[in-house]
Structures are given as structure tokens and as C-alpha cells.
């Protein structure tokens, strides 16, 4: 991402000081982690419910997963 110009540094040449590269990559990873934590955090109850069901059944049908995601019990009829 850094050498492709997709970082806050913009387009960089082939040589970039190691500490600057490290800092930039660390910033990118931290931003991604925050996004994931925010998105998963809002869905903790669903994730736990699906995980519990998977521990019981080892697999879910698409219908059952969609029911969990929509907030139902997940029990397919």
C-alpha cells in the first residue's frame, strides 16, 4: 500500500527510511483494527449467538445464518 501510493505519504520512491515505513504501516494497521473493532463491536450479540450455535451443530444453513443476522432465533423450520 505504501509503495503503491495508497498511504498518507502519497507516491514514494523505492527508498523510504525504515522508521518512516514502519510508522506508516503501523498507522494503516491501527486504522484497520479500529474499523474492525467498531463494526464487530456493534454485532457482538449476533456473533456470540452464531458461535454458540456453531459449537452445537458445527455448521449452519444459509437460511439459519440469515435468521441470526436478522435477529431471529436462527431455528430454521
Wavefront OBJ file of the C-alpha trace (Angstrom):
o trace
v 0.000 0.000 0.000
v 2.789 2.378 0.873
v 4.794 1.923 -2.318
v 1.623 1.968 -4.445
v 0.839 5.483 -3.224
v -2.141 4.385 -1.116
v -0.874 5.769 2.188
v -0.834 9.248 3.738
v 2.676 9.614 2.273
v 1.307 9.609 -1.266
v 3.568 8.338 -4.037
v 7.010 7.483 -2.725
v 10.139 6.317 -4.487
v 11.715 2.925 -3.973
v 13.707 4.128 -0.969
v 11.958 5.090 2.240
v 13.646 5.259 5.643
v 12.772 2.182 7.690
v 11.352 4.127 10.618
v 9.067 6.140 8.362
v 7.893 2.980 6.600
v 7.292 1.284 9.960
v 5.305 4.252 11.302
v 3.165 4.463 8.174
v 2.393 0.729 8.108
v 1.595 0.838 11.845
v -0.851 3.718 11.285
v -2.566 1.819 8.455
v -2.914 -1.326 10.592
v -4.206 0.607 13.625
v -6.840 2.337 11.478
v -7.948 -1.018 10.082
v -8.103 -2.520 13.590
v -10.279 0.354 14.816
v -12.660 -0.105 11.892
v -12.955 -3.846 12.548
v -13.469 -3.353 16.294
v -16.180 -0.774 15.650
v -18.015 -2.952 13.135
v -17.747 -6.161 15.158
v -18.492 -4.416 18.436
v -21.943 -3.467 17.203
v -22.608 -7.112 16.386
v -21.246 -8.841 19.491
v -24.558 -10.441 20.473
v -25.094 -11.882 16.982
v -21.525 -13.164 16.784
v -21.854 -14.884 20.167
v -25.214 -16.399 19.225
v -23.865 -17.756 15.919
v -20.700 -19.063 17.614
v -22.791 -20.846 20.259
v -24.954 -22.422 17.569
v -21.870 -23.484 15.584
v -20.437 -25.171 18.681
v -23.643 -27.181 18.892
v -24.199 -28.031 15.226
v -20.772 -27.426 13.580
v -22.491 -25.860 10.561
v -25.364 -23.540 9.685
v -27.505 -23.408 6.590
v -27.659 -20.117 4.748
v -31.252 -19.768 5.908
v -30.288 -20.258 9.550
v -27.409 -17.784 9.322
v -29.660 -15.177 7.702
v -32.192 -15.692 10.501
v -29.467 -14.971 13.078
v -28.324 -11.900 11.173
v -31.882 -10.600 11.013
v -32.231 -11.038 14.784
v -34.355 -14.172 14.898
v -33.644 -17.323 16.847
v -31.943 -18.912 13.856
v -34.018 -22.061 14.104
v -34.835 -22.982 10.514
v -38.245 -24.526 10.028
l 1 2 3 4 5 6 7 8 9 10 11 12 13 14 15 16 17 18 19 20 21 22 23 24 25 26 27 28 29 30 31 32 33 34 35 36 37 38 39 40 41 42 43 44 45 46 47 48 49 50 51 52 53 54 55 56 57 58 59 60 61 62 63 64 65 66 67 68 69 70 71 72 73 74 75 76 77
